[in-house]
Amino acid sequence: MRQKTLRIAGLASVLILAAGSAMAADLWLHVRVEEKDGATVKVNLPVTMLEKAVGMIPEEHFHDGRIEIDDWHTSTADLRELWSELKNSPDMTFVTVQEDDELVRVWKESGYLKVNVREGGDEGSSGENVDVSLPLAVVDALLSGDDSELNITAAIEALVEEGEGQLVTVSGDDEKVRVWVDRVAEAD
């Protein structure tokens, strides 16, 4: 599960590092990873500084503010069609999967796409818990790319428009990860 934790934190960081906006002058991205052995990683980055990081992404993966998907098993056209149906549906739970040792729930609520994963099979489990809360506008912007591209720049701009908020939390026996945006330069 640790690899999944690092991938989630990394994905959230890559999305933010992909682009920035002048409107983000007072917003900061924070990533916090705390491990059981006492190791802690704290990242506090002004969103405006992040537009400089765009040049660090290899051109074969990222160009004109978009990431192209080559070996995707589902076409972006299918994703856009699915997203349109989901976005236009009422607030509701779309997926609930409960197994002996894991509970996964995906739902739409008050302008957010939410995902919860609970190891141990219930809300009070002692395994690893993952909570993702993405504004619908961010997902909508992400899927606004051309053909087989995801529009990372538009997604970041939509995230900036949304302002402060919690994006991802992961808590488990061995680590805790938190990714959020706020107006505090150096978060504790």
ROVORO-199990 format. One record per atom (N, C-alpha, C): x, y, z; residue in one letter. Coordinates in steps of 0.05 Angstrom, whole numbers, padded with zeros to 5 digits, always signed. Layout:
N
XYZA;...
REM end
This chain:
188
+00017-00024+00000M;+00000+00000+00000M;+00018+00025+00000M;+00042+00023+00010R;+00060+00046+00011R;+00066+00057-00017R;+00070+00039-00037Q;+00074+00048-00064Q;+00050+00064-00074Q;+00026+00054-00067K;+00001+00068-00075K;+00001+00096-00062K;+00009+00097-00037T;+00009+00123-00023T;+00028+00143-00037T;+00052+00133-00044L;+00071+00151-00057L;+00062+00159-00085L;+00048+00140-00099R;+00038+00147-00125R;+00016+00169-00123R;-00002+00167-00103I;-00023+00186-00100I;-00011+00214-00093I;+00008+00214-00075A;+00022+00240-00068A;+00037+00251-00092A;+00050+00233-00107G;+00065+00242-00130G;+00047+00253-00152G;+00024+00239-00157L;+00005+00249-00177L;-00005+00276-00170L;-00013+00280-00145A;-00023+00306-00136A;-00002+00327-00140A;+00023+00321-00134S;+00045+00340-00137S;+00050+00346-00166S;+00050+00325-00183V;+00055+00330-00212V;+00033+00347-00224V;+00008+00343-00216L;-00013+00360-00226L;-00008+00389-00220L;+00000+00394-00195I;+00006+00422-00187I;+00031+00433-00201I;+00051+00416-00203L;+00076+00425-00216L;+00073+00430-00246L;+00053+00419-00258A;+00050+00421-00287A;+00045+00450-00296A;+00032+00466-00280A;+00025+00493-00289A;+00019+00511-00266A;+00016+00537-00271G;+00008+00555-00250G;-00008+00578-00263G;-00015+00598-00247S;-00032+00619-00257S;-00026+00644-00241S;-00028+00667-00254A;-00025+00693-00240A;-00046+00696-00218A;-00069+00683-00222M;-00090+00685-00202M;-00083+00671-00176M;-00061+00655-00177A;-00054+00639-00154A;-00034+00653-00136A;-00031+00678-00138A;-00010+00693-00124A;-00009+00688-00094A;-00032+00683-00082D;-00033+00678-00053D;-00039+00650-00045D;-00038+00631-00064L;-00043+00603-00058L;-00017+00587-00056L;-00017+00568-00038W;+00006+00550-00034W;-00003+00521-00035W;+00014+00505-00047L;+00010+00476-00047L;+00026+00464-00024L;+00013+00447-00009H;+00027+00434+00013H;+00025+00403+00009H;+00047+00390+00013V;+00047+00361+00014V;+00062+00353+00039V;+00050+00336+00055R;+00062+00328+00080R;+00062+00297+00081R;+00085+00285+00085V;+00087+00256+00089V;+00101+00251+00115V;+00088+00236+00133E;+00099+00229+00159E;+00100+00199+00161E;+00123+00188+00166E;+00126+00159+00168E;+00129+00151+00197E;+00122+00126+00202K;+00122+00115+00229K;+00150+00117+00242K;+00171+00113+00226D;+00198+00114+00236D;+00208+00142+00244D;+00190+00162+00241G;+00197+00189+00248G;+00205+00207+00225G;+00209+00195+00201A;+00217+00211+00178A;+00193+00228+00169A;+00198+00253+00163T;+00177+00271+00154T;+00186+00287+00129T;+00169+00289+00110V;+00174+00306+00086V;+00153+00327+00086V;+00161+00353+00085K;+00143+00375+00083K;+00149+00391+00059K;+00130+00396+00042V;+00133+00412+00018V;+00113+00435+00019V;+00123+00459+00017N;+00106+00484+00017N;+00115+00500-00008N;+00099+00501-00029L;+00107+00514-00053L;+00086+00535-00061L;+00094+00559-00068P;+00075+00578-00079P;+00066+00569-00106P;+00040+00569-00112V;+00030+00560-00137V;+00041+00576-00160V;+00046+00602-00156T;+00057+00619-00178T;+00085+00610-00186T;+00101+00599-00167M;+00128+00590-00174M;+00126+00565-00192M;+00105+00550-00190L;+00103+00525-00204L;+00102+00527-00234L;+00094+00550-00245E;+00093+00552-00274E;+00122+00549-00285E;+00142+00556-00269K;+00169+00553-00277K;+00177+00523-00281K;+00163+00506-00266A;+00169+00477-00267A;+00159+00464-00292A;+00142+00477-00307V;+00131+00465-00332V;+00154+00458-00351V;+00174+00474-00352G;+00197+00469-00370G;+00213+00445-00363G;+00209+00434-00339M;+00224+00411-00329M;+00212+00385-00338M;+00187+00386-00348I;+00174+00362-00357I;+00182+00356-00385I;+00191+00331-00391P;+00200+00325-00418P;+00179+00330-00439P;+00187+00342-00462E;+00168+00350-00482E;+00152+00326-00494E;+00164+00302-00494E;+00150+00279-00505E;+00126+00272-00488E;+00125+00281-00463H;+00102+00276-00446H;+00084+00300-00442H;+00094+00323-00445F;+00080+00347-00438F;+00086+00369-00458F;+00065+00380-00471H;+00069+00402-00490H;+00044+00419-00491H;+00048+00444-00493D;+00026+00464-00494D;+00007+00460-00470D;+00018+00453-00447G;+00002+00451-00423G;-00015+00426-00422G;-00009+00406-00438R;-00025+00382-00440R;-00007+00357-00438R;-00018+00336-00427I;-00004+00310-00427I;-00018+00292-00446I;-00003+00279-00464E;-00015+00260-00483E;-00014+00232-00471E;-00036+00218-00476I;-00038+00190-00466I;-00035+00171-00490I;-00013+00156-00491D;-00008+00139-00514D;-00019+00111-00509D;-00011+00098-00487D;-00018+00070-00482D;-00041+00067-00463D;-00060+00086-00464W;-00083+00085-00446W;-00102+00063-00455W;-00112+00048-00437H;-00130+00026-00445H;-00158+00036-00451H;-00165+00060-00443T;-00191+00072-00449T;-00186+00098-00464T;-00201+00103-00484S;-00196+00127-00499S;-00205+00152-00483S;-00192+00174-00488T;-00201+00198-00474T;-00229+00206-00483T;-00237+00199-00507A;-00264+00205-00516A;-00284+00190-00499A;-00278+00164-00493D;-00295+00149-00475D;-00295+00161-00447D;-00272+00170-00437L;-00271+00182-00411L;-00288+00208-00410L;-00286+00223-00432R;-00302+00248-00433R;-00332+00242-00433R;-00340+00221-00447E;-00368+00214-00448E;-00377+00204-00421E;-00362+00187-00408L;-00368+00178-00381L;-00369+00201-00362L;-00350+00219-00364W;-00349+00242-00346W;-00374+00260-00349W;-00382+00264-00374S;-00406+00280-00379S;-00430+00268-00365S;-00433+00242-00367E;-00456+00229-00353E;-00454+00232-00323E;-00430+00228-00312L;-00426+00230-00283L;-00431+00259-00274L;-00419+00278-00288K;-00421+00306-00280K;-00450+00316-00281K;-00466+00306-00300N;-00494+00315-00302N;-00513+00299-00286N;-00504+00280-00271S;-00521+00264-00254S;-00525+00278-00227S;-00546+00270-00212P;-00550+00282-00185P;-00528+00273-00166P;-00525+00287-00144D;-00506+00278-00123D;-00515+00250-00114D;-00495+00231-00115M;-00502+00204-00108M;-00476+00187-00106M;-00479+00163-00095T;-00457+00144-00094T;-00458+00128-00120T;-00436+00127-00135F;-00434+00112-00160F;-00424+00084-00156F;-00404+00081-00139V;-00392+00055-00135V;-00387+00050-00106V;-00395+00027-00097T;-00387+00017-00070T;-00378-00012-00073T;-00354-00017-00065V;-00343-00045-00066V;-00335-00052-00038V;-00347-00073-00028Q;-00339-00081-00001Q;-00330-00110-00002Q;-00305-00114+00006E;-00294-00141+00008E;-00288-00145+00037E;-00277-00169+00043D;-00272-00175+00071D;-00253-00155+00084D;-00233-00146+00068D;-00213-00129+00080D;-00211-00101+00069D;-00230-00093+00052E;-00229-00066+00039E;-00256-00056+00032E;-00260-00030+00035L;-00285-00016+00027L;-00276+00007+00009L;-00288+00008-00015V;-00282+00029-00034V;-00309+00043-00041V;-00309+00069-00040R;-00333+00084-00046R;-00326+00108-00064R;-00341+00112-00086V;-00337+00134-00104V;-00364+00148-00107V;-00365+00175-00102W;-00390+00189-00103W;-00386+00218-00111W;-00408+00231-00117K;-00409+00259-00124K;-00425+00273-00103K;-00414+00295-00093E;-00428+00310-00072E;-00420+00339-00072E;-00440+00357-00074S;-00435+00386-00072S;-00413+00397-00089S;-00411+00389-00114G;-00391+00399-00132G;-00364+00385-00130G;-00363+00362-00117Y;-00338+00347-00114Y;-00341+00318-00122Y;-00320+00306-00134L;-00318+00278-00139L;-00302+00267-00115L;-00313+00248-00101K;-00300+00238-00076K;-00295+00208-00078K;-00272+00200-00067V;-00264+00172-00066V;-00254+00166-00038V;-00264+00144-00027N;-00253+00135-00001N;-00245+00106-00005N;-00223+00098+00006V;-00214+00071+00007V;-00207+00065+00036V;-00219+00044+00047R;-00214+00036+00075R;-00205+00008+00076R;-00180+00003+00085E;-00170-00024+00090E;-00183-00033+00116E;-00189-00058+00117G;-00203-00069+00141G;-00233-00070+00136G;-00242-00058+00114G;-00270-00061+00106G;-00290-00042+00117G;-00282-00024+00135D;-00302-00005+00145D;-00290+00022+00153D;-00306+00041+00159E;-00297+00069+00164E;-00278+00070+00188E;-00281+00053+00207G;-00264+00054+00231G;-00241+00036+00231G;-00233+00026+00207S;-00212+00006+00205S;-00185+00018+00213S;-00167+00000+00221S;-00140+00009+00229S;-00120+00006+00206S;-00129-00003+00183G;-00111-00005+00160G;-00107+00022+00147G;-00097+00022+00123E;-00093+00048+00109E;-00119+00059+00098E;-00123+00085+00101N;-00147+00099+00092N;-00138+00120+00072N;-00153+00122+00050V;-00147+00142+00029V;-00173+00158+00025V;-00170+00185+00025D;-00193+00203+00019D;-00184+00222-00002D;-00199+00223-00024V;-00193+00242-00046V;-00218+00259-00050V;-00215+00285-00053S;-00237+00303-00057S;-00229+00322-00079S;-00239+00318-00104L;-00232+00335-00127L;-00255+00352-00136L;-00251+00378-00138P;-00273+00394-00149P;-00281+00385-00177P;-00306+00383-00183L;-00315+00375-00209L;-00304+00392-00231L;-00300+00418-00226A;-00289+00436-00246A;-00261+00429-00253A;-00246+00418-00235V;-00218+00409-00240V;-00218+00385-00259V;-00235+00366-00253V;-00236+00342-00271V;-00247+00350-00298V;-00266+00368-00299D;-00277+00377-00324D;-00255+00391-00341D;-00239+00408-00328A;-00217+00421-00342A;-00196+00402-00351A;-00190+00382-00335L;-00170+00362-00342L;-00178+00347-00367L;-00203+00342-00370L;-00213+00327-00394L;-00219+00345-00417L;-00212+00370-00416S;-00217+00389-00438S;-00195+00389-00459S;-00175+00371-00457G;-00154+00369-00477G;-00164+00360-00504G;-00146+00362-00524D;-00153+00354-00551D;-00147+00324-00554D;-00163+00310-00570D;-00158+00282-00577D;-00151+00265-00553D;-00126+00255-00552S;-00117+00237-00531S;-00102+00252-00509S;-00106+00278-00506E;-00091+00293-00486E;-00109+00301-00462E;-00095+00301-00439L;-00107+00312-00415L;-00096+00341-00412L;-00113+00359-00405N;-00105+00387-00404N;-00098+00395-00375N;-00072+00390-00368I;-00062+00395-00341I;-00064+00425-00334I;-00056+00441-00353T;-00057+00470-00348T;-00085+00480-00341T;-00105+00471-00355A;-00132+00479-00349A;-00141+00468-00322A;-00132+00444-00315A;-00139+00432-00289A;-00127+00448-00266A;-00102+00457-00270I;-00090+00473-00249I;-00104+00500-00246I;-00111+00512-00269E;-00125+00538-00268E;-00152+00535-00254E;-00166+00512-00259A;-00191+00507-00245A;-00187+00503-00216A;-00165+00490-00208L;-00158+00486-00180L;-00154+00513-00166L;-00140+00530-00180V;-00135+00557-00169V;-00161+00572-00166V;-00179+00569-00185E;-00205+00582-00183E;-00220+00572-00159E;-00218+00546-00152E;-00231+00534-00129E;-00220+00546-00103E;-00194+00552-00103G;-00182+00563-00079G;-00174+00542-00059G;-00176+00548-00034E;-00166+00531-00013E;-00182+00505-00011E;-00168+00483-00003G;-00183+00459+00001G;-00164+00435+00005G;-00175+00414+00017Q;-00162+00389+00021Q;-00165+00372-00004Q;-00144+00361-00015L;-00146+00345-00039L;-00143+00315-00033L;-00122+00307-00019V;-00116+00279-00013V;-00107+00276+00015V;-00117+00256+00029T;-00105+00247+00054T;-00102+00217+00053T;-00080+00207+00063V;-00075+00179+00066V;-00065+00174+00094V;-00078+00157+00109S;-00068+00150+00135S;-00067+00120+00139S;-00046+00111+00150G;-00042+00083+00154G;-00024+00078+00178G;-00019+00053+00183D;-00002+00046+00206D;+00027+00056+00203D;+00037+00058+00178D;+00065+00066+00174D;+00069+00094+00165D;+00048+00108+00154E;+00052+00135+00144E;+00026+00150+00143E;+00029+00177+00141K;+00007+00195+00136K;+00015+00213+00114K;-00003+00218+00095V;+00002+00236+00073V;-00021+00255+00071V;-00015+00280+00067R;-00036+00301+00064R;-00028+00320+00041R;-00046+00325+00023V;-00041+00344+00001V;-00064+00364+00001V;-00058+00390+00003W;-00078+00411+00005W;-00068+00437-00006W;-00087+00455-00011V;-00081+00482-00021V;-00093+00502-00002V;-00077+00522+00006D;-00087+00543+00023D;-00071+00568+00020D;-00076+00588+00036R;-00062+00614+00034R;-00040+00617+00055R;-00032+00596+00068V;-00011+00597+00088V;+00015+00589+00075V;+00035+00606+00077A;+00061+00601+00063A;+00075+00576+00074A;+00077+00574+00100E;+00091+00551+00111E;+00072+00537+00131E;+00060+00516+00123A;+00042+00501+00140A;+00057+00483+00159A;+00045+00479+00182D;+00057+00460+00202D;+00053+00432+00194D;
REM end
